[in-house]
């Protein structure tokens, strides 16, 4: 097996959890999920007929159910790229000496054998699809406790398994329950006889090692009357450049008077989809407790196309509307950013495209590609669109980019500078008195943007400057200049517009007739108030220009071209010393329906100051094609220099590609010319509402993965009690969506959900819960507490409770509290010698104490260590 590509994330996570092993499996299925794959898994395990039929029935249900859309976005999850069964070894050990050395080394690094010796009654260790080690302390075996992997239970305890398997979570419960039921492998089977109390925890550790792997363990716990067991699961995965899928099903039956505690401390790497279904049924006077801990790209500097122009991804704030792609309608649309995620230092790769664009992404970031399948009937179309990560792409592959980003736009009302209408005068005796000002030159600028003023402002971007200064008397003076000679093609229209707006008296032509000046302070202040900055290397296109209707944007761009542009064939070019300004032009051109090339750089030697001495400097250039939208706004001289092509260039036509029916006129296709490692750099990702994609450097990319987990308890008989305690940490830009469900199906039942969340930076934590009291469940009591801690100003928390009551005599409470770490708390702890980060960590550790107190000591220590890593920004 070739060595997987590993991203260089922060050392703390990578060294402790993010490593991988080069294991050659003894068997694995092909990628993708088919009926044949399901049959292969069952055959490989030599299962009884009833289990084979159960799997195939679940497969049919999975194929028939749509992808859920009510929660976080799952559209990036590609079932065809997943390997659903990997058998790493053909033997299973009851002692660590029997485990293959390379696999044992993994669990040694995770500390599992040591934990077993010190703290645990039994341990199960699953590696990819199979349990490689399982052991139960002899004292519990003698009491009739069964703790084996689920595959072994199917063979050795078939009647017991068949009685309960799939009864709590049937395959038709949801799409991912059906998926697990079809391809499940491994997991734990726990049976505790009546009256037996297993005082020391049982632990199962689930490790995904292979890239693009799925892990689908199936856990079934049966606690007979009056028994007790505490089951702890831990999970990690390497940090790969491609996604993995963890989709587990956990079924728990808690019989009368029994008590089960199920603790989860999951620390999946961020490239793992964690989509699980966990449910328990609790009978008379029993107790079920869920204790749940959830700890939760594009290179910095790359430009995201927003409604107000290109913005570096690290500066895009939640709420900003960015250009995205509606796949259902195949339209480019503006959608708001939900969150920005800081993904840490990672290796990034540079993609060079045939349309001249370049962008830098991590290996796992998906692009929308065009795929060809020769086996499909030609009449159905052999081309299709598909999201694929950079690591799965190669030179020659085709990707989608926008050829036009056109919105309706809106009128813009110019900001007006505030100018004093009177001054203070003084006479010879020092007396002061007000004097009305009549000396200011009248200015007749438009109130709203129109084609003429937009053309003029575009020309100013190319050739203009302004100066605002104070004289010795303290009064301000201002002037606006245009470096436009009288022989220039733009001069006739320029002088006409300036005369209209300012009159002849304010306009001054330099003696060499190469520079035109408008002596009007109000004009200079007006430019400043509307976002224009003077200076060749400081100029940018103001954000409001990107919100104008298309004709006004075209007029603005035409003014810039009339000032600085040149024509060659059917192409217009702009050259500047200001790279950022030309990057603004790229997006503005797209919004006009004009294709813009990459921004090229080259060295120029010229006599800049006309002193006779030349100087080398770096110049940048961008080329524009399909310029028809600009023609009505260009000066006749420049327009006549263009060679009008017989037809507009269609950016869907490449050699060997003719799938024009697949694409709209606003969708272009570019071929990847090269993919090469670039640098290790800070990286970021965006979560975009609805469309879940955004445009970077003129290329469409997708946003990142999510986690969903909502454990539930069904209270079936009087006296049953259910408790769910959940802690979620949402790091900068991350969205944690967790919660729990309590269903009261019998009278005199009680339940509690305690949800604690910590949000840091721009992190967002959401509680999504259900409390349902069925008819007949009178005197049910339930309390839901949602406690949120915000560490930063931009951190967010949401609560989505759903309470359904079908009985009269019940007691239901819902409390939601949000608190923020105060400066006083930080100051108090710092005055005791702690650093600020240490003080924050201490506050958070106190906040999660209710969870930590319910864990065995070694797990509480580990949870606090994970919180420390989160506070350092080094996990996920």
Residue, then its C-alpha position, 0 to 999 in steps of 0.5 A: x500500500x502506498x504511503x498516505x499523504x499527511x498534512x502537517x498540522x499542529x504537533x500536539x495533535x499529530x504526535x499524540x493522535x494524528x500518526x498513521x501506520x502503513x498496514x497491508x490489510x488481509x482483505x478490503x472491499x472496493x470503493x463505493x457501496x453496492x449490493x455486492x460489497x454488502x454480500x462480500x462483507x457478510x461472506x467474509x465474516x461467514x455470517x448466518x443467513x438472518x444477518x445477511x438478509x438483515x444487511x441486504x434489507x438495510x442496504x435497500x433502505x439506505x439507497x431509498x432514503x435521501x440525504x438529510x438536509x435539516x441539520x449541518x451540510x452533508x453534501x460534500x460526503x461522497x459515498x462512492x469514495x469510501x472503503x466500507x470494510x478493511x480487515x487489517x489482520x486475520x487473527x484476534x488477540x486475548x493478550x496484547x502479545x497476540x496482536x500484530x506488532x505494528x497494530x499493537x504499536x498504535x495502541x501502545x502509543x495511545x496508552x490502551x494497554x497501560x490503562x487496561x492494567x491500571x484502571x479497566x475491567x475489560x478492553x476492546x480495541x478496533x482497528x479500521x473495520x475489525x476488533x483486533x483485541x478483546x479481553x475481560x478480566x477473569x473475575x467478571x467472566x466468572x460472574x457471567x458478564x459477556x464483553x466481546x466484539x459484536x462479530x464474535x457475539x453473532x457467532x457465539x451468542x446468536x439467540x441473544x443477539x438476534x433477540x435484541x439486534x436492531x430493535x432499538x434502532x431499526x434500519x429504517x430509522x434514518x439514512x445513516x442507521x441504514x448504512x451502518x446496518x448494511x455494512x457494520x463491522x466490529x463494535x462491542x457486545x456487552x451483557x451484564x447478568x441480573x444483579x451484577x455490578x461491574x464497578x470498574x469501567x469497560x472500554x472500547x477504543x476505535x481507531x481509523x487508520x486507513x485513508x478514505x476509510x469508513x468505520x461502522x461499529x455496532x454496539x449492543x449493551x444489555x443490562x439485566x435487572x438490578x445490574x450496573x455497567x459503565x462503558x467508555x469509548x474513545x476514538x481517534x484518527x490520523x490527520x489525512x488529506x482526505x475524508x473518512x467516515x465514522x457512522x456508528x450505531x449504539x443500542x442499549x437496553x436497560x432493564x428494571x432497576x438497572x443502571x448504565x452509564x455510557x461515556x464518550x470522549x471523542x477526539x476525531x481529526x477534523x477530516x472525519x465525518x462523525x455521524x452516529x445514532x445512539x439510543x437507549x430504552x430504559x424500563x421500570x426504576x432503571x437509570x440511563x446516563x449519557x456522558x458525552x464530550x465533543x472537542x472539535x482550506x484555503x491558504x491565508x491571503x487567497x481572495x474570496x469574492x464577496x458582494x463588496x469585492x475580493x477579501x483575503x479569506x482570513x478577513x471574511x467575517x460571518x454574515x458577509x455575503x460571498x459568491x457561491x454556486x447553487x448546484x440545483x439551479x446551476x446559478x452563481x448566487x450570493x450567500x452569507x458566511x455562517x462561520x470562518x474556521x482557522x484550520x492552523x498551519x498546513x501544507x498547501x498546494x498551488x494549482x495552475x489552471x489553463x485559464x491563467x488562474x492560480x490558487x493555493x489550497x490544502x490537499x483535502x479541499x474540494x473543487x467542482x470537477x467535470x467527470x467523464x464516464x464512458x460506460x454511460x449511455x451517450x443519450x444520458x450524457x457521459x459528463x457529470x459534475x462532482x466534488x473532488x479534493x485536490x489530492x484526488x486531482x491531477x494535471x489534465x483534470x477539468x474544474x469549473x469556474x465562473x465566467x460571469x457573476x452578475x447580480x441585479x445591483x442597487x443604486x448608490x447614493x454618494x456620501x457628502x462631506x461636511x463643510x463649514x458654511x461660515x468662518x470666524x472673522x476678527x477685526x483690528x481690535x481682536x473682536x471675533x464675529x461669524x462670516x458666511x462663506x461665499x468663496x467656495x466653488x459650486x460643485x454639481x456632482x450627481x446625488x446618485x451614481x450614473x454612467x458618466x460619473x462612474x466613467x469619470x471615477x474609473x478614469x480617476x483610478x487610472x490617472x488621478x490623484x488628490x491633495x488635501x492640506x492646510x495652509x498657514x492660516x489653518x484653512x484647508x485647501x484641496x485639488x484633484x488632478x488627472x494625468x491626461x494630456x490634451x492629445x489623449x483619447x479620454x481628454x474630450x470626454x473628461x473636459x466635458x464632464x469636469x466643465x459640467x460638474x465644476x465650471x471653467x473657473x475651477x479647471x486648470x491645465x498645466x503648461x505642458x498640457x499633460x496634467x489637468x487640475x480641479x481646484x475644489x476642496x469639496x471634490x477632494x473631500x467627496x472622493x475621500x468620503x466615497x472610499x477613494x485613496x490617492x497614491x498609485x500603490x494604495x488605490x483600490x476599487x471601493x466596495x460600493x462599486x461591486x454592488x452597482x447594477x451591471x451597466x454602471x460597473x461596466x462604465x466604471x471599468x471602461x473609464x479605467x481602460x480608457x485611462x490605462x488600457x490598451x487593445x490588442x486584437x480582441x483583447x484589452x489589457x491593463x498594466x499597473x504597479x498595484x497588484x491588489x487593484x488589478x485583483x479588484x479588476x478581476x472580480x469587477x470584470x466577472x460581474x460585468x460578464x467579461x473574462x479576466x486572466x490571471x494577474x501576471x508580473x514582469x520587470x519593466x525598465x522605464x524613465x518614470x520621472x522623465x529625468x533621462x534615467x531609467x529605473x527597474x520596477x515590477x509591473x502587473x498585467x491583467x488581460x480581458x476578453x469577451x469585452x462586449x459589455x464594455x464597448x458602449x462605454x469605451x471612447x471611440x478611439x479605443x473601441x475602434x482599435x479592438x478587433x471584434x471576434x466573429x463570436x464570443x469565446x466560450x470558456x467551455x471549449x477545450x480540446x477533448x471536451x464538448x459537454x456544452x449541455x452540462x454547463x450554462x453560459x456562466x460556467x467555464x471549464x479550465x484544465x489543471x496544468x500543474x499541482x505542486x507543493x507550495x508552503x506550510x502556511x496558515x489556512x482557513x475555511x468558510x461555512x457558507x449557508x445553503x450553497x456551501x461553496x465559495x469563489x476563491x481567486x475566480x475558482x469555485x471551492x467547497x466548504x468543510x465537514x461537520x459533526x452530528x451526534x444526538x444521544x437519546x433515551x426512551x423511558x418505557x416504564x414507571x420509575x425510569x430515569x434518563x440523563x444526558x450530559x454533553x460538553x462541546x467545544x467550538x474553536x475559532x470558526x468551528x460549528x459544533x451541533x450537538x444535543x440529546x433526546x428524551x422520550x417519556x413513554x410511561x408515567x412517573x418517569x424523570x429525565x435531565x439534559x445538561x448541555x454545556x458549550x464553550x465557544x472561542x474566537x468565532x466559534x459557534x456551539x448549537x444545542x439541538x434537543x427533543x423532549x417528548x411526553x407521550x400520551x399516558x406519561x403523566x407525572x413525567x418530570x424533565x429539566x433541560x439546562x443549556x449553559x454556554x460560555x463565550x470566551x470572545x466577543x465574536x463567539x456565538x451560541x444557539x439553542x434549538x429546543x423542541x418540546x412536545x407535551x401530550x399530557x396534562x400533569x407533567x413538570x417540564x423546565x427549560x433553562x438557557x444561560x449564556x455567560x462571558x468570561x469577564x475582564x475582572x475574572x482574568x485580571x483576578x487570576x493574572x494577579x495570582x501569577x497566571x498567564x492569560x491563556x492559563x487563566x482562561x483554561x482554568x475557567x473553562x476547566x471549572x465550567x466543565x467540572x460536572x462532566x469531569x466529576x463523572x469520569x474515572x480519574x484518568x479520563x478526567x485528566x485526558x479531557x482536561x488535556x484536550x481542553x488545554x489543546x483546544x485553548x491553544x488552538x491545536x486540536x481540530 
